Amino acid sequence: MSPHKQSIQAEAAPLTNQPQPLIQLRQVYKVYETAAGDFPALRGISADIHPGEFLGVIGKSGAGKSTLMNMITGVDHLTSGEVIIHKDNGAVSIHTLSEDALALWRGRSMGVVYQSFQLLPMLTLVENILLPMDLCGLYNRTESRERALELLRMVELEKHAFKLPNHISGGQQQRVAIARALANDPPILIADEPTGSLDSVTADHVFEVFERLIENGKTIIMVTHDNSLAPRFSRHLVIQDGESIPDPYPVGTMSTGSHRPGALPGYHPCILPGHRPGVLPGGQGPQPGRGKGKR
């Protein structure tokens, strides 16, 4: 059943010389059909995400954060709305692609980092990183092996390259997962609770890797339920009951007191002007470069 579309806007007044968004979410709805009836997981999310941003998607468990990530990556189908990705070769409305075309596009354009690492236990660390390169065919075998070792060097794990995942720590496995997500040099990195199972010191190491990637031009969208991480992001999309709500952690009020990489000063397209939290409008409740060889 199609959801009743309330007008939920997530754009502020346009800025002069505002850059082209990398990702545009347009009235994204996701409704799951259950035995108890339709369950709306997302209720009209709209937002623009710009190149070089470190966007934190913040909300409690069950708010719809991971569902939104599945809409952005295309691993689940939206009920209505649109997700548009802008790249050098044009714009792609990802939910109009066939499953095969979407899988190939995703493998080349997005890297995904999971809380539980999802490393294949029977493969060495370097083999785990080689796998997405082999599947997408962007590098020849010599280039892909050199790149895999270079990525492990970037996350300071080159000396463990030929170990199996269960022979290194959880924090090290997460860094390998980040290296694997970067295998095909995607412009976008999606991280779903990547520090959720790590201690604070290890989580800091993961954030340091992310911040280096932002400095080198990557765009990162990270999901978290931990409000204390808000100062680490350049901007926030706060989700509550499947809706985006005004940002309670606006850039400029952070304890860091400085502008973080990727932030657009004074521009908050994920804030709903005049919208009270939980109330619907109307009052209703150093990165390696890509090689040019072909397999």
Backbone bond lengths (Angstrom), bond angles and torsions (degrees), N, CA, C in turn:
res aa  C-N    CA-C-N  psi(-1)  N-CA   C-N-CA  omega(-1)  CA-C   N-CA-C  phi
1 M - - - 1.459 - - 1.507 109.22 -
2 S 1.313 117.07 132.90 1.464 120.37 -179.35 1.503 109.91 -72.36
3 P 1.356 118.51 134.41 1.451 121.25 -179.34 1.514 110.56 -71.06
4 H 1.345 115.67 151.32 1.452 120.55 172.88 1.518 107.47 -72.18
5 K 1.322 117.50 122.23 1.462 121.39 -171.14 1.519 110.81 -89.14
6 Q 1.316 115.94 104.27 1.449 120.21 168.82 1.527 107.88 -79.39
7 S 1.315 117.60 150.76 1.458 121.35 179.69 1.510 109.18 -81.89
8 I 1.307 116.38 104.76 1.456 121.50 -179.66 1.518 107.57 -118.97
9 Q 1.296 117.86 102.23 1.446 122.29 -175.51 1.517 110.78 -94.54
10 A 1.324 116.66 145.80 1.455 121.23 179.81 1.501 111.11 -128.34
11 E 1.321 117.58 22.07 1.447 119.83 178.67 1.515 110.69 -113.53
12 A 1.313 116.13 140.66 1.451 121.11 171.43 1.528 108.11 -93.32
13 A 1.333 116.59 178.40 1.453 119.99 177.82 1.522 109.76 -59.13
14 P 1.342 118.73 137.95 1.464 120.81 -176.33 1.517 111.74 -63.91
15 L 1.340 114.38 147.35 1.454 121.08 177.49 1.521 110.11 -98.51
16 T 1.310 116.29 150.94 1.448 120.70 172.68 1.525 108.51 -66.78
17 N 1.326 116.61 137.78 1.467 122.32 179.98 1.525 112.47 62.13
18 Q 1.328 116.43 24.82 1.461 120.06 177.09 1.525 109.44 -63.85
19 P 1.335 119.41 130.31 1.461 121.08 -176.90 1.527 111.59 -69.60
20 Q 1.306 114.79 159.10 1.464 121.48 176.18 1.527 109.64 -65.21
21 P 1.333 118.79 127.27 1.470 119.08 176.96 1.523 111.03 -61.37
22 L 1.316 115.82 148.82 1.458 120.70 172.96 1.523 109.95 -84.85
23 I 1.341 115.89 -39.40 1.467 122.27 -179.93 1.516 108.31 -128.43
24 Q 1.326 116.73 133.11 1.457 121.73 174.60 1.525 109.17 -122.30
25 L 1.319 115.75 125.61 1.463 122.51 173.31 1.516 106.98 -104.18
26 R 1.319 116.99 125.61 1.453 121.24 -176.51 1.529 110.16 -124.32
27 Q 1.356 115.05 103.88 1.466 122.23 176.25 1.539 111.27 47.05
28 V 1.319 115.63 57.82 1.467 121.48 -176.81 1.526 109.81 -81.61
29 Y 1.310 115.23 117.60 1.465 122.68 175.84 1.523 109.20 -115.89
30 K 1.334 115.33 141.80 1.464 120.74 170.86 1.518 108.28 -136.91
31 V 1.341 115.66 118.96 1.455 122.11 179.70 1.524 108.16 -119.23
32 Y 1.335 116.33 124.07 1.459 121.30 176.64 1.528 109.03 -96.27
33 E 1.306 116.24 135.13 1.457 120.98 175.59 1.521 108.92 -88.30
34 T 1.322 116.72 123.62 1.461 122.38 -179.38 1.523 109.14 -126.23
35 A 1.336 115.94 169.08 1.464 120.50 178.47 1.523 111.69 -62.30
36 A 1.341 115.60 -27.44 1.468 120.21 -179.66 1.526 112.11 -88.04
37 G 1.327 116.50 0.09 1.458 119.87 -178.35 1.515 111.66 119.47
38 D 1.309 116.48 -179.20 1.462 121.22 -178.73 1.515 111.18 -70.73
39 F 1.360 115.12 135.93 1.462 120.90 177.75 1.524 108.87 -117.44
40 P 1.339 118.35 112.56 1.466 120.49 179.38 1.521 111.29 -81.18
41 A 1.336 116.91 107.81 1.464 121.05 -179.56 1.517 111.80 -83.57
42 L 1.334 116.95 -32.71 1.468 122.29 176.31 1.519 108.17 -129.84
43 R 1.342 116.12 136.52 1.462 121.33 -173.29 1.532 110.79 -123.91
44 G 1.307 116.31 70.81 1.454 119.94 172.42 1.511 115.02 75.44
45 I 1.343 117.12 51.66 1.459 121.32 179.18 1.529 109.76 -78.22
46 S 1.320 116.45 126.76 1.469 121.79 173.72 1.521 108.42 -128.24
47 A 1.316 117.26 135.98 1.465 121.23 179.26 1.514 109.75 -166.64
48 D 1.323 116.07 154.48 1.459 123.54 171.26 1.521 108.43 -112.73
49 I 1.322 116.56 133.58 1.460 122.23 178.53 1.521 106.83 -120.14
50 H 1.320 117.02 126.20 1.460 122.06 -171.41 1.525 111.90 -102.36
51 P 1.336 116.76 155.97 1.465 120.53 178.31 1.526 111.49 -56.76
52 G 1.326 116.04 138.10 1.454 120.95 176.41 1.506 115.01 83.79
53 E 1.335 118.29 3.40 1.459 120.02 178.98 1.527 110.77 -82.30
54 F 1.318 114.99 149.75 1.467 122.37 168.46 1.525 105.05 -112.85
55 L 1.331 115.51 89.52 1.456 122.17 -173.07 1.517 110.45 -91.32
56 G 1.321 116.18 124.81 1.454 121.31 174.36 1.518 110.15 -96.31
57 V 1.328 116.84 121.69 1.467 121.87 173.34 1.520 106.46 -96.39
58 I 1.334 115.75 107.68 1.460 122.09 -168.10 1.526 109.74 -113.82
59 G 1.328 116.26 138.08 1.457 120.77 177.17 1.513 110.52 174.66
60 K 1.315 115.86 163.89 1.457 121.04 179.53 1.530 110.01 -70.99
61 S 1.321 115.29 165.59 1.465 120.27 175.59 1.526 108.84 -59.09
62 G 1.332 116.38 134.47 1.455 120.86 -179.76 1.509 114.54 86.22
63 A 1.330 117.78 2.46 1.468 120.66 -177.34 1.525 112.23 -74.56
64 G 1.342 117.59 -22.40 1.458 121.13 -178.70 1.513 113.49 116.04
65 K 1.340 117.66 8.74 1.463 121.26 -175.71 1.530 111.77 -63.21
66 S 1.321 116.69 -51.63 1.461 119.88 -178.07 1.522 111.22 -67.77
67 T 1.329 117.02 -34.17 1.462 119.96 175.22 1.520 110.32 -60.63
68 L 1.328 116.86 -41.80 1.462 120.61 178.35 1.525 110.83 -63.27
69 M 1.331 117.44 -39.82 1.463 120.23 177.27 1.531 110.56 -62.77
70 N 1.338 116.25 -37.83 1.467 119.25 178.21 1.524 111.84 -66.10
71 M 1.329 116.72 -30.00 1.466 120.19 176.01 1.526 110.33 -71.26
72 I 1.339 116.63 -39.75 1.462 120.64 -178.65 1.528 111.34 -69.09
73 T 1.323 116.62 -39.04 1.464 119.85 -179.83 1.520 112.62 -82.57
74 G 1.330 116.76 -16.74 1.456 120.15 -179.83 1.511 114.74 81.41
75 V 1.332 118.26 12.85 1.464 119.41 179.83 1.527 111.50 -78.28
76 D 1.333 117.59 -12.70 1.461 121.85 173.96 1.528 107.56 -133.72
77 H 1.319 116.29 155.90 1.455 121.75 -176.86 1.526 110.06 -89.44
78 L 1.325 116.80 135.64 1.460 119.33 175.06 1.538 109.41 -81.17
79 T 1.328 114.93 157.88 1.464 120.52 178.13 1.518 110.39 -80.15
80 S 1.327 116.55 -43.22 1.457 121.50 173.69 1.518 108.22 -158.26
81 G 1.326 115.65 166.57 1.455 120.97 -176.65 1.512 111.12 104.97
82 E 1.325 115.92 -164.18 1.463 120.06 -174.60 1.523 110.24 -155.02
83 V 1.326 116.16 142.25 1.463 123.76 171.48 1.523 106.90 -120.46
84 I 1.334 115.62 116.37 1.463 121.40 -176.28 1.522 109.12 -115.16
85 I 1.316 116.95 129.60 1.460 122.60 176.82 1.525 107.80 -112.04
86 H 1.337 116.83 127.76 1.461 122.09 178.72 1.529 108.97 -101.73
87 K 1.316 116.15 125.68 1.460 121.43 175.34 1.526 108.42 -131.58
88 D 1.323 115.43 179.11 1.464 120.51 -176.76 1.523 112.28 -57.98
89 N 1.336 115.98 -33.04 1.466 119.42 -176.91 1.525 112.31 -92.73
90 G 1.345 117.82 15.72 1.456 120.77 175.75 1.512 113.10 117.24
91 A 1.341 115.26 -176.33 1.461 121.78 -178.00 1.528 109.92 -95.87
92 V 1.340 115.27 143.81 1.455 121.67 178.63 1.522 108.44 -126.04
93 S 1.325 116.89 121.79 1.462 121.74 170.57 1.519 106.14 -87.98
94 I 1.331 117.03 99.62 1.466 120.32 -162.07 1.528 113.54 -66.00
95 H 1.323 117.55 -27.65 1.463 118.95 -177.58 1.525 112.87 -81.51
96 T 1.333 117.28 3.59 1.465 120.93 172.04 1.523 111.54 -96.90
97 L 1.338 117.87 -6.19 1.461 121.72 -178.87 1.523 110.71 -80.58
98 S 1.321 116.44 152.42 1.464 120.29 171.64 1.520 109.21 -68.78
99 E 1.319 116.49 164.38 1.468 120.34 -178.62 1.522 111.35 -59.37
100 D 1.326 117.93 -42.92 1.466 121.09 -179.02 1.526 110.85 -66.91
101 A 1.344 116.23 -44.42 1.464 119.85 -179.65 1.522 110.56 -65.69
102 L 1.335 116.70 -38.05 1.455 120.68 179.49 1.528 111.31 -66.46
103 A 1.330 117.03 -41.22 1.464 120.52 179.66 1.528 110.74 -62.80
104 L 1.342 116.79 -42.75 1.460 119.99 179.21 1.522 110.50 -67.60
105 W 1.338 116.20 -43.55 1.471 119.91 179.59 1.529 110.38 -61.84
106 R 1.328 117.18 -43.94 1.460 120.85 -178.60 1.522 111.05 -64.16
107 G 1.325 116.82 -40.66 1.459 120.22 -179.78 1.520 112.71 -62.29
108 R 1.333 116.73 -29.65 1.460 120.49 -177.85 1.523 112.97 -95.32
109 S 1.341 117.95 -18.50 1.467 120.65 -170.26 1.514 114.59 -114.27
110 M 1.319 117.80 -18.88 1.467 120.89 -176.74 1.516 110.86 -135.67
111 G 1.322 114.99 142.71 1.453 120.68 169.60 1.516 107.92 -113.88
112 V 1.333 117.31 140.09 1.458 121.55 -177.14 1.526 109.39 -121.78
113 V 1.334 115.40 131.60 1.463 122.30 178.70 1.526 107.55 -117.44
114 Y 1.333 116.60 126.92 1.461 121.67 -176.70 1.528 110.95 -106.09
115 Q 1.327 115.52 156.33 1.463 120.56 177.65 1.528 111.29 -61.39
116 S 1.340 116.14 -36.58 1.467 120.41 -176.09 1.530 112.93 -94.67
117 F 1.336 117.26 16.91 1.462 125.60 172.75 1.529 113.97 72.03
118 Q 1.356 117.17 -50.13 1.464 122.70 179.01 1.526 112.66 58.21
119 L 1.335 116.86 35.96 1.463 120.34 171.98 1.521 109.16 -80.62
120 L 1.331 117.18 143.07 1.463 120.57 177.94 1.521 108.94 -76.72
121 P 1.339 118.25 120.34 1.474 121.02 -170.46 1.516 114.58 -68.61
122 M 1.343 116.74 -21.46 1.472 118.76 -177.05 1.524 112.28 -89.25
123 L 1.335 117.07 -4.94 1.461 121.38 179.56 1.523 110.26 -105.82
124 T 1.321 116.78 147.10 1.452 120.54 174.64 1.534 109.37 -69.22
125 L 1.319 116.23 170.25 1.459 119.81 -179.63 1.524 111.15 -59.26
126 V 1.314 116.71 -45.88 1.470 119.42 -178.42 1.528 110.67 -66.11
127 E 1.330 117.67 -34.95 1.470 120.58 178.42 1.526 110.91 -68.55
128 N 1.331 117.74 -35.63 1.465 120.56 175.90 1.527 111.36 -60.59
129 I 1.327 116.24 -38.07 1.465 120.27 -179.78 1.518 110.93 -76.35
130 L 1.333 117.57 -32.27 1.461 121.51 178.69 1.524 112.44 -67.25
131 L 1.329 117.19 -30.17 1.466 121.07 -171.55 1.529 113.20 -56.19
132 P 1.343 120.84 -52.80 1.474 118.62 179.66 1.525 113.30 -63.97
133 M 1.327 118.13 -28.72 1.465 119.93 175.75 1.515 110.89 -68.65
134 D 1.329 116.98 -39.53 1.464 120.47 177.65 1.529 110.91 -64.90
135 L 1.335 117.19 -37.84 1.462 121.23 -177.31 1.532 112.24 -70.22
136 C 1.339 116.33 -34.79 1.472 119.63 -176.40 1.519 113.50 -92.82
137 G 1.326 117.70 -20.49 1.453 120.73 173.93 1.509 116.05 68.82
138 L 1.344 118.02 29.78 1.461 120.43 -179.70 1.527 113.01 -85.62
139 Y 1.321 117.54 -14.24 1.465 121.24 -176.21 1.519 109.58 -132.59
140 N 1.333 116.15 150.97 1.459 117.88 171.00 1.525 108.52 -78.69
141 R 1.316 116.52 172.59 1.467 119.46 -169.44 1.536 112.06 -63.95
142 T 1.331 116.70 -40.14 1.468 119.44 179.39 1.516 110.77 -64.64
143 E 1.339 116.51 -45.72 1.465 120.72 179.89 1.513 111.64 -62.65
144 S 1.342 116.78 -42.37 1.462 119.56 -176.47 1.525 110.90 -65.78
145 R 1.330 117.65 -38.19 1.464 120.26 179.07 1.531 110.19 -67.48
146 E 1.320 116.42 -43.28 1.468 119.67 177.84 1.521 110.52 -62.02
147 R 1.330 116.25 -40.47 1.465 119.91 -179.26 1.526 110.95 -67.64
148 A 1.330 117.77 -40.81 1.462 120.96 179.44 1.530 110.69 -60.04
149 L 1.329 116.95 -43.38 1.465 120.69 178.62 1.530 110.79 -67.76
150 E 1.340 116.46 -35.26 1.460 120.63 178.39 1.534 110.83 -65.72
151 L 1.336 116.39 -39.50 1.462 120.40 177.74 1.531 111.32 -66.69
152 L 1.323 116.73 -39.24 1.463 119.82 175.89 1.521 110.65 -64.66
153 R 1.335 116.64 -35.69 1.462 120.23 176.11 1.528 110.38 -64.51
154 M 1.335 116.63 -38.51 1.454 121.18 -179.37 1.534 111.47 -61.61
155 V 1.343 116.85 -37.01 1.470 120.13 179.47 1.531 111.22 -96.54
156 E 1.328 116.15 14.73 1.466 124.02 173.15 1.525 112.64 62.38
157 L 1.349 116.33 41.60 1.462 120.41 -179.69 1.528 112.21 -132.07
158 E 1.325 117.36 19.19 1.458 119.86 -176.79 1.531 112.22 -60.20
159 K 1.327 116.84 -34.04 1.475 118.99 -177.54 1.529 112.10 -70.13
160 H 1.341 117.03 -13.76 1.472 120.61 178.20 1.521 111.79 -101.83
161 A 1.322 118.15 12.31 1.465 122.77 -169.74 1.522 114.41 -53.11
162 F 1.332 117.19 -34.18 1.467 119.83 -173.25 1.528 112.52 -105.48
163 K 1.330 115.91 17.58 1.466 121.14 173.96 1.524 109.54 -89.66
164 L 1.340 115.83 157.46 1.456 121.03 171.72 1.528 109.17 -82.39
165 P 1.329 118.07 155.26 1.468 120.50 -175.80 1.527 114.40 -56.75
166 N 1.332 118.11 -34.76 1.469 118.63 -177.24 1.526 113.05 -74.91
167 H 1.333 117.48 0.27 1.466 121.26 177.38 1.527 112.35 -99.26
168 I 1.329 116.84 5.70 1.466 120.15 176.19 1.528 108.88 -127.54
169 S 1.336 117.04 168.01 1.465 121.53 -175.67 1.529 111.56 -76.02
170 G 1.342 115.31 168.81 1.456 120.54 178.53 1.516 112.51 -61.40
171 G 1.331 116.85 -42.49 1.455 120.28 178.68 1.518 112.03 -63.48
172 Q 1.338 116.03 -38.38 1.464 119.73 177.39 1.528 110.86 -67.95
173 Q 1.341 116.82 -38.39 1.462 119.65 177.11 1.528 111.00 -62.01
174 Q 1.342 116.98 -37.58 1.453 118.91 179.69 1.529 110.85 -66.48
175 R 1.325 116.75 -36.94 1.465 119.74 177.26 1.531 111.08 -66.84
176 V 1.333 116.71 -35.25 1.467 119.89 174.57 1.531 109.70 -64.97
177 A 1.337 116.49 -39.99 1.469 120.37 178.68 1.528 110.88 -62.16
178 I 1.328 117.30 -36.37 1.465 120.72 176.22 1.526 109.79 -66.50
179 A 1.331 116.53 -43.92 1.466 120.17 178.48 1.524 110.57 -60.62
180 R 1.329 117.05 -41.53 1.473 120.19 178.82 1.540 110.76 -63.84
181 A 1.347 116.26 -39.84 1.471 120.30 179.32 1.524 111.51 -62.24
182 L 1.339 117.00 -25.01 1.461 122.06 -178.93 1.531 112.82 -93.47
183 A 1.323 116.83 4.12 1.463 121.09 -170.83 1.523 112.71 -54.39
184 N 1.343 117.63 -44.15 1.462 121.00 -177.26 1.529 112.42 -97.65
185 D 1.317 116.17 19.55 1.462 122.93 177.03 1.528 112.33 54.64
186 P 1.358 118.26 51.50 1.461 120.00 -179.02 1.527 110.75 -74.34
187 P 1.338 117.56 150.10 1.465 119.09 176.97 1.527 113.53 -75.59
188 I 1.352 116.25 -18.04 1.471 121.45 -174.11 1.517 109.50 -121.26
189 L 1.343 115.08 135.13 1.452 121.76 175.15 1.529 107.84 -120.77
190 I 1.342 116.08 126.59 1.458 122.57 177.85 1.521 107.36 -109.19
191 A 1.333 117.28 123.55 1.471 121.34 -177.26 1.521 108.86 -124.44
192 D 1.325 116.50 114.52 1.467 122.27 -177.40 1.526 109.69 -100.36
193 E 1.332 116.24 101.21 1.473 123.19 -179.23 1.533 111.64 51.32
194 P 1.331 119.34 49.81 1.466 120.21 -173.79 1.518 114.14 -68.23
195 T 1.333 117.81 -19.20 1.470 120.28 179.69 1.525 111.91 -108.35
196 G 1.332 116.70 6.93 1.465 120.42 -173.44 1.514 114.68 -61.57
197 S 1.332 117.27 -30.88 1.467 120.02 -177.68 1.526 112.37 -107.67
198 L 1.340 116.81 14.83 1.465 120.95 -176.45 1.520 110.97 -109.74
199 D 1.331 116.67 151.69 1.459 120.09 173.38 1.525 109.20 -71.97
200 S 1.336 116.22 167.23 1.464 120.67 -171.10 1.530 112.37 -63.97
201 V 1.318 118.09 -36.86 1.465 120.68 -179.51 1.530 110.18 -67.07
202 T 1.342 115.92 -45.80 1.460 120.04 179.14 1.523 110.87 -65.62
203 A 1.348 116.79 -38.28 1.463 120.85 177.41 1.524 110.75 -61.05
204 D 1.330 117.32 -37.97 1.470 121.14 177.34 1.526 110.69 -60.81
205 H 1.331 116.86 -39.52 1.459 120.12 179.17 1.532 110.46 -63.59
206 V 1.341 117.03 -39.66 1.459 120.83 178.00 1.523 110.13 -64.31
207 F 1.337 117.35 -42.50 1.463 121.08 178.47 1.527 111.16 -63.08
208 E 1.321 116.70 -37.06 1.466 119.44 178.77 1.524 110.31 -62.39
209 V 1.342 117.00 -39.03 1.467 120.15 176.72 1.527 110.01 -63.58
210 F 1.336 116.29 -45.84 1.466 120.07 179.53 1.529 111.38 -59.98
211 E 1.329 116.84 -42.86 1.470 119.96 -177.43 1.524 111.36 -66.64
212 R 1.334 117.35 -34.30 1.471 119.94 175.20 1.521 110.62 -66.03
213 L 1.331 116.28 -38.03 1.467 120.36 179.09 1.525 110.97 -65.73
214 I 1.335 117.00 -40.26 1.468 121.12 177.22 1.526 109.81 -61.50
215 E 1.326 116.37 -43.38 1.468 120.31 179.38 1.525 111.50 -62.12
216 N 1.329 115.93 -24.99 1.465 120.39 -179.98 1.524 112.54 -99.66
217 G 1.335 116.84 18.31 1.460 120.12 168.93 1.503 117.97 98.41
218 K 1.328 119.11 -0.24 1.458 120.47 177.94 1.531 110.53 -76.20
219 T 1.319 115.55 157.13 1.460 122.84 172.20 1.515 107.39 -112.37
220 I 1.336 117.32 127.19 1.457 121.08 -175.60 1.522 109.55 -122.71
221 I 1.322 115.48 131.09 1.464 122.60 172.79 1.522 106.30 -115.25
222 M 1.319 116.02 118.10 1.463 120.72 -176.03 1.519 110.90 -121.39
223 V 1.321 116.46 129.20 1.458 123.59 176.92 1.519 109.56 -90.92
224 T 1.322 116.67 136.30 1.464 120.64 174.14 1.522 109.98 -154.72
225 H 1.332 115.78 151.05 1.469 121.24 171.98 1.525 110.14 -100.84
226 D 1.335 117.26 -0.18 1.463 122.70 -173.82 1.530 110.01 -93.51
227 N 1.327 116.55 103.55 1.468 120.87 -179.05 1.522 112.91 -61.12
228 S 1.337 117.39 -25.32 1.461 120.07 -176.52 1.530 112.16 -68.39
229 L 1.334 116.74 -14.80 1.463 120.00 179.37 1.523 112.74 -84.45
230 A 1.328 117.67 -5.93 1.464 121.66 -175.25 1.530 113.43 -51.71
231 P 1.351 119.97 -41.72 1.476 118.76 -178.88 1.525 114.49 -65.13
232 R 1.335 118.02 -13.27 1.456 120.01 -178.01 1.527 112.13 -81.21
233 F 1.339 117.45 -13.18 1.456 121.13 -175.69 1.522 111.26 -98.61
234 S 1.329 116.08 157.12 1.462 119.99 175.36 1.522 111.29 -82.35
235 R 1.337 117.04 -22.85 1.459 121.48 177.92 1.519 108.88 -161.14
236 H 1.330 116.28 164.84 1.457 120.15 -175.19 1.520 111.26 -131.58
237 L 1.326 115.32 145.25 1.453 122.75 166.80 1.524 105.33 -119.26
238 V 1.307 116.57 110.27 1.464 121.42 -174.15 1.526 108.42 -98.08
239 I 1.330 116.15 125.82 1.465 122.64 -175.40 1.525 109.35 -112.71
240 Q 1.328 115.43 133.26 1.464 121.41 176.06 1.527 108.25 -141.78
241 D 1.320 116.23 120.79 1.472 121.83 179.67 1.530 111.76 52.72
242 G 1.328 116.09 41.06 1.454 120.67 176.00 1.508 115.36 80.03
243 E 1.336 117.83 4.39 1.467 122.01 179.81 1.520 109.88 -118.41
244 S 1.328 116.33 151.14 1.459 119.88 170.33 1.524 107.56 -84.40
245 I 1.331 116.58 137.40 1.454 122.14 -177.71 1.530 109.06 -123.78
246 P 1.339 118.36 165.82 1.466 119.65 179.81 1.520 112.17 -55.80
247 D 1.315 114.30 142.80 1.462 121.98 -175.62 1.527 110.49 -73.64
248 P 1.346 118.85 112.93 1.459 119.84 177.04 1.521 113.34 -80.62
249 Y 1.359 116.62 -2.62 1.466 121.32 179.91 1.524 109.54 -122.69
250 P 1.338 119.54 56.45 1.466 120.02 -173.44 1.517 112.85 -63.27
251 V 1.343 115.24 145.17 1.458 121.03 175.78 1.521 108.22 -59.70
252 G 1.328 116.01 134.40 1.466 120.41 -178.21 1.513 111.81 106.58
253 T 1.379 116.72 -18.42 1.454 119.57 175.58 1.519 111.18 -109.71
254 M 1.338 116.13 6.53 1.454 119.99 179.84 1.522 110.95 -71.90
255 S 1.319 114.29 156.31 1.464 119.16 -179.31 1.519 112.26 -67.28
256 T 1.342 116.71 -20.41 1.461 119.03 -179.80 1.517 111.03 -67.61
257 G 1.349 116.95 -28.80 1.460 121.69 177.65 1.510 114.10 66.60
258 S 1.317 117.96 16.71 1.465 119.78 -178.97 1.515 109.33 -136.03
259 H 1.295 115.42 162.55 1.456 122.03 179.25 1.525 109.03 -83.45
260 R 1.328 116.77 121.42 1.450 120.66 -177.56 1.515 110.69 -86.29
261 P 1.358 117.59 158.30 1.455 120.17 -177.51 1.518 111.44 -55.31
262 G 1.331 116.49 135.54 1.455 121.08 174.84 1.503 114.80 89.61
263 A 1.324 118.84 -12.34 1.454 120.44 -177.65 1.521 110.33 -75.25
264 L 1.310 116.10 140.87 1.452 121.62 175.34 1.515 107.59 -101.46
265 P 1.334 119.88 106.64 1.458 121.83 -173.08 1.527 111.20 -56.63
266 G 1.331 115.30 128.43 1.455 121.56 176.10 1.515 114.38 76.02
267 Y 1.331 118.45 0.85 1.462 120.82 -176.00 1.519 109.10 -111.68
268 H 1.311 117.56 117.23 1.457 122.42 -177.26 1.522 110.47 -131.25
269 P 1.343 118.45 76.01 1.456 119.73 -176.65 1.512 113.49 -68.38
270 C 1.327 118.80 -6.43 1.456 120.28 177.94 1.526 111.81 -98.27
271 I 1.330 117.68 5.61 1.453 121.16 176.14 1.526 108.73 -94.48
272 L 1.298 117.10 137.02 1.448 121.44 178.25 1.523 108.22 -96.06
273 P 1.331 119.10 107.14 1.454 120.74 -176.26 1.522 112.17 -59.06
274 G 1.333 116.34 127.91 1.450 122.20 175.76 1.515 114.40 71.58
275 H 1.304 116.69 14.58 1.465 120.74 -175.28 1.519 109.66 -103.29
276 R 1.341 117.81 123.04 1.459 121.69 177.95 1.522 108.96 -80.34
277 P 1.354 117.54 142.81 1.465 120.45 -178.86 1.525 111.51 -53.50
278 G 1.347 115.56 130.37 1.450 121.19 174.75 1.516 114.68 79.24
279 V 1.339 118.92 1.95 1.457 121.57 -177.51 1.520 109.58 -115.69
280 L 1.317 117.54 126.60 1.453 121.41 177.43 1.521 110.33 -72.40
281 P 1.326 117.44 149.20 1.456 119.44 175.08 1.522 110.30 -54.26
282 G 1.322 117.21 138.46 1.448 121.58 -177.02 1.509 112.57 97.60
283 G 1.369 116.84 -1.47 1.454 120.64 173.70 1.508 114.73 91.57
284 Q 1.341 118.13 1.78 1.450 119.45 177.81 1.526 109.38 -77.25
285 G 1.459 102.45 141.87 1.443 111.20 178.49 1.623 113.46 -47.87
286 P 44.890 150.81 118.01 1.506 129.35 -130.67 1.497 109.17 -63.46
287 Q 1.319 118.44 96.41 1.442 126.36 -173.24 1.523 114.47 -83.60
288 P 1.351 117.27 128.71 1.466 119.09 179.72 1.520 111.46 -63.05
289 G 1.335 117.64 145.69 1.455 121.83 178.66 1.506 112.17 -82.62
290 R 1.322 115.45 162.43 1.458 120.40 -178.68 1.526 110.15 -82.74
291 G 1.328 116.09 135.91 1.460 120.22 175.07 1.518 110.50 -77.80
292 K 1.332 115.81 163.67 1.458 120.00 -177.24 1.525 112.48 -104.30
293 G 1.321 116.44 -0.04 1.462 117.95 -177.13 1.503 111.97 -75.06
294 K 1.294 117.39 162.18 1.467 123.81 177.59 1.498 108.21 -120.95
295 R 1.314 112.12 150.02 1.460 117.10 177.35 1.518 109.73 -76.17
